[in-house]
Amino acid sequence: MGLGDKIHNAAEKLHGRSKEAAGRATGDRRLRAEGRERHIRADLKQAGEKIKDAFRRH
């Protein structure tokens, strides 16, 4: 996984967490769900990149 991908995934994860927290603070269920979805999507991308890296090394 390249450094750019790591930074992008970390930024997306942080954005998702902040959106989820804002939704929780305001009681906006849609905003909270969008934040959770973005956070999970970033985690899945990161896991996929780690799997690709593992296959490239062997």
C-alpha positions as CSV (number, residue, x, y, z in Angstrom):
1,M,0.0,0.0,0.0
2,G,1.4,3.3,-1.0
3,L,1.8,6.2,1.3
4,G,-0.8,8.2,-0.6
5,D,-3.3,5.4,-0.2
6,K,-2.6,5.2,3.5
7,I,-3.1,9.0,3.9
8,H,-6.2,9.0,1.9
9,N,-7.8,6.1,3.8
10,A,-6.8,7.7,7.1
11,A,-8.4,11.0,6.1
12,E,-11.6,9.3,4.9
13,K,-11.8,7.3,8.2
14,L,-11.3,10.5,10.2
15,H,-14.0,12.3,8.1
16,G,-16.4,9.4,8.7
17,R,-15.8,9.5,12.4
18,S,-16.3,13.2,12.6
19,K,-19.5,13.0,10.5
20,E,-20.8,10.2,12.8
21,A,-20.0,12.2,15.9
22,A,-21.8,15.3,14.5
23,G,-24.8,13.2,13.7
24,R,-24.8,11.7,17.2
25,A,-24.5,15.2,18.8
26,T,-27.3,16.7,16.7
27,G,-29.5,13.7,16.7
28,D,-29.4,13.5,12.9
29,R,-29.7,9.8,12.1
30,R,-28.9,10.2,8.4
31,L,-25.7,12.1,9.1
32,R,-24.7,9.5,11.7
33,A,-25.3,6.7,9.2
34,E,-23.4,8.4,6.4
35,G,-20.4,8.8,8.8
36,R,-20.5,5.2,9.9
37,E,-20.7,4.1,6.2
38,R,-17.7,6.2,5.2
39,H,-15.7,5.0,8.2
40,I,-16.4,1.4,7.4
41,R,-15.7,1.9,3.7
42,A,-12.2,3.3,4.6
43,D,-11.6,0.3,6.8
44,L,-12.5,-2.1,4.0
45,K,-10.3,-0.3,1.5
46,Q,-7.4,-0.4,4.0
47,A,-7.9,-4.1,4.5
48,G,-8.0,-4.7,0.8
49,E,-4.7,-2.9,0.3
50,K,-3.1,-4.9,3.0
51,I,-4.2,-8.1,1.3
52,K,-2.8,-7.0,-2.0
53,D,0.5,-6.1,-0.3
54,A,0.7,-9.5,1.3
55,F,0.3,-11.2,-2.1
56,R,2.9,-9.0,-3.7
57,R,5.5,-9.9,-1.1
58,H,5.2,-13.6,-1.6
